[in-house]
């Protein structure tokens, strides 16, 4: 377990130090994207409406404060500023901020930024080097562009949901928000590519990311199968489309997973289970055979695995170099020595929550390790600070209603 590195000053600057991000996003995809930019050292300024990012009030449980754990999980390394963009003062402060920024990220429904006067064409005229990223449900163009977009809808309409679940029970939604989080990751990729490209041209550009395209792009195995066979892939439970056996099996005391994803591993797999007859069965000789006869293979293996515990099987497979593992719940994950060794649990000091748990950084930089420079901010916590940085009279703007 690690603590946040808020006390590290004077060290080598983080990779994105000096890059200013205006975060106009709410909920998940945009905040996730901007948080990762902040983790790498960018100065992320979260512009919130007077009532705050709607995720502050979401979820049915709280810890000590009024902000939801979901908001806290997605908004470290940001400064929060409240602005009413429908007021002259709020919009004026935002436009001044844009002049100092490198990147704007927004996730309004397509067309809203134009009505507010904060669209790409307007803001890039003020700051030609600006990289402007939009995240929406279905992208800025096309017949679905005006539809409201949530992760559930993106998973369904992208085809992803049709390929998940069990063959006997039909489609299910992924419990992990692949559309939202995927859109945040792809948007981050687009932003950094545009920032690097700006070094050669001196000009920014527009980045258009969507939940629909993120989910669809992550279905690379499924679309490959569709184009190769002409058949839309069906749910396979825990199985894999390209290899067998590569799934969960039931042992005497629970379930575990094992993946014999190539011929060498299949040979070792059969040695571990001590069943040469299965190895020699003409239905299972090659991976192509095993995939074609997947159900027969599973039925053949089921009585084998029920004879020993999940731990026994996992240990036996790992001893021979066959990938295998238990199916952990999150309590088990966070108790695991490996999770702790990889510093995937952080302690962050929050002004209301006190010391709180947070997920660690998913990639490690050896030369410039990421830092938590700011805890997830209170609503409007840095409004006056930023107004002062820009040369505004914060008291006057507040009296005029610019901050809500």
Secondary structure, 3 states (H helix, E strand, C coil): CEECCCCCCCCCCCCCCCCEEEEECCCCHHHHHHHHHHHCCCEEEEEECCCCCHHHHCCCCCCCCCCCHHHHHHCCCEEEEECCCCCHHHHHHHHHHHHCCCEEEECCCCCHHHHHCCCHHHHHHHCCCCEEEEEECCCCCCCCCCCCCCHHHHHHHCCCHHHCEECCCEECCCCCCHHHHHHHHHHHHHHHHHHHHHHHHCCCCEEEEEHHHHHHHCCHHHHHHHHHHCCCCCCCCCCCCCCCCEEEEECCCCEEEEECCCHHHHHHHHHHHCCHHHHHCHHHCCHHHHHHCHHHHHHHHHHHHCCCCHHHHHHHHHHCCCEEEECCCHHHHHHCHHHHHCCCEEEEEECCCEEEEEECCCCCCCCCCCCCCCCCCCCCCCHHHHHHHHCCCHHHHHHCCCCC
